[in-house]
Amino acid sequence: MANLTSKQRRQYRVRKVVKKATEKNNRPRLSVHRSGLHIYAQVIDDVKGVTLAAASTVDSELKGKLKSGANKDAATAVGKLVAERAKKAGVEQVAFDRGSFSYHGRIKALAEAAREAGLSF
């Protein structure tokens, strides 16, 4: 680990925390990624290596309805949609994986919308 960049060290640290959380709780994880233009969320079962549910601002259901894919309103819509799809797939409890993003702004809006729609984490 001596010659790693700061980005590599952060990725290692994040993966270690996420792995511990999902193994301890034995739950699928709600993984969130945000870019400058869009936000993506997916519920992943790491044991089977399968994506159980996914939603993003690129989805045809949301794309026409949203003014922008890069604001809190869009994140809220994605949170509700991914929770709805996860419940349809039989998932009630998840471990929240925010990656290296801070729990603030769009990430927080997505998480709160998913909670309101019925996911618990």
Summary of the structure (lengths in Angstrom):
residues: 121
radius of gyration: 14.6
end to end distance: 32.0
largest distance: 48.1
contacts: 375
relative contact order: 0.19
helix: 43%
strand: 21%
